[in-house]
Amino acid sequence: MSEVLDLKDALERVQDDKELLLELYDIFSEDFVGKRETINDAFKSGNVSEFQMVAHSLKGATGNISAKQMHETCVALDRLGKDGSLAAAEPLLADLDEQFVALKAEIIKVKAQFAK
C-alpha cells in the first residue's frame, strides 16, 4: 500500500468501479490546480476565511480519493484556517505541492495497472 494513495480504500469508496475512480482522479487533478492558486492567493493576502474554505474543500476532496498524505496536510491547513492563524501555512503549502507531484505519479501507475 502506498503512502501517497490508499488504492484499496479508494476502490472501496467507488465499489470497485475502476473507470469511475480514474475519472475522479482526473477531476481532482484538474480542480487542484485552481484551488492551489486560490489558497496561495488567500494566504498571501491574509484572507483567512477564503483560505479555510479552500483548505476545507481540499480536505474533503483528498479524503474522497484516499490521498492519505495530502489529506493529512489539508486537515492541518483547515485547522490553521479555523484557528485564524496562517503563520504556519507556508511549509504546509510547500508540502502540499510535493505531495501533489507524488500523487500524480501514483495515479499514472494506477492507470497503467488498470490498463492491464
C-alpha positions in Angstrom: 0.0 0.0 0.0 1.3 3.4 -1.0 1.9 6.2 1.5 0.6 8.6 -1.2 -2.6 6.8 -2.2 -4.6 4.1 -0.4 -5.9 2.3 -3.6 -7.7 -0.3 -1.6 -9.7 2.3 0.3 -10.3 4.3 -2.9 -11.7 1.3 -4.7 -14.0 0.5 -1.8 -15.3 4.1 -1.9 -16.3 3.6 -5.6 -17.5 0.0 -5.2 -14.6 -1.3 -7.3 -15.6 0.9 -10.3 -12.1 1.5 -11.7 -13.4 3.7 -14.5 -15.1 6.0 -12.0 -12.1 6.1 -9.8 -9.9 7.2 -12.8 -12.4 9.8 -13.6 -12.3 11.1 -10.0 -8.5 11.3 -10.2 -8.7 13.3 -13.4 -11.3 15.7 -11.9 -9.3 16.1 -8.7 -6.1 16.8 -10.6 -7.8 19.5 -12.7 -9.5 21.1 -9.8 -6.5 21.0 -7.6 -4.5 23.5 -9.8 -7.1 26.2 -9.4 -7.7 25.6 -5.8 -4.0 25.6 -5.1 -3.7 29.1 -6.7 -6.7 30.3 -4.7 -5.4 29.1 -1.4 -2.0 30.6 -2.2 -3.6 34.0 -3.0 -5.6 33.8 0.2 -2.5 33.0 2.2 -0.6 35.9 0.7 -3.4 38.4 1.2 -4.2 37.1 4.7 -7.8 36.2 3.7 -8.3 33.6 6.5 -12.0 32.8 5.5 -11.1 32.1 1.9 -8.0 30.1 3.0 -10.1 28.0 5.3 -12.9 27.5 2.8 -10.4 26.2 0.1 -8.5 24.1 2.7 -11.7 22.5 3.9 -12.7 21.7 0.3 -9.3 20.2 -0.4 -9.6 18.2 2.8 -12.8 16.6 1.6 -11.5 16.0 -1.9 -8.3 14.4 -0.8 -10.2 12.2 1.6 -12.7 11.2 -1.1 -9.9 9.9 -3.4 -7.9 8.4 -0.4 -4.8 10.6 -1.0 -3.5 10.0 2.5 -0.6 12.3 2.8 -2.3 15.2 1.0 -5.4 14.7 3.2 -3.3 15.0 6.4 -1.8 18.2 5.1 -5.2 19.6 4.2 -6.5 18.7 7.7 -3.7 20.7 9.1 -4.3 23.6 6.7 -8.0 23.5 7.5 -7.2 23.7 11.2 -5.0 26.7 10.7 -7.8 28.5 8.9 -10.3 27.6 11.6 -7.8 28.9 14.2 -7.4 32.1 12.2 -3.7 31.9 12.1 -1.9 31.3 8.8 1.6 31.8 10.2 2.5 28.1 9.9 0.8 27.6 6.5 3.8 28.2 4.2 5.7 24.9 4.8 2.4 23.0 4.7 1.6 24.6 1.3 5.1 23.5 0.1 4.4 20.0 1.3 1.1 20.0 -0.5 2.8 20.8 -3.8 5.3 18.0 -3.3 2.5 15.6 -2.4 0.6 16.6 -5.5 3.5 15.7 -7.7 3.8 12.3 -5.9 0.1 11.8 -6.3 0.2 12.5 -10.0 3.0 9.9 -10.3 1.0 7.4 -8.3 -2.1 8.0 -10.5 -0.1 7.2 -13.6 0.9 3.9 -12.0 -2.7 3.1 -11.1 -3.8 3.9 -14.7 -1.1 1.5 -16.1 -2.1 -1.1 -13.6 -5.8 -0.9 -14.5 -5.0 -1.0 -18.2 -3.5 -4.5 -17.9 
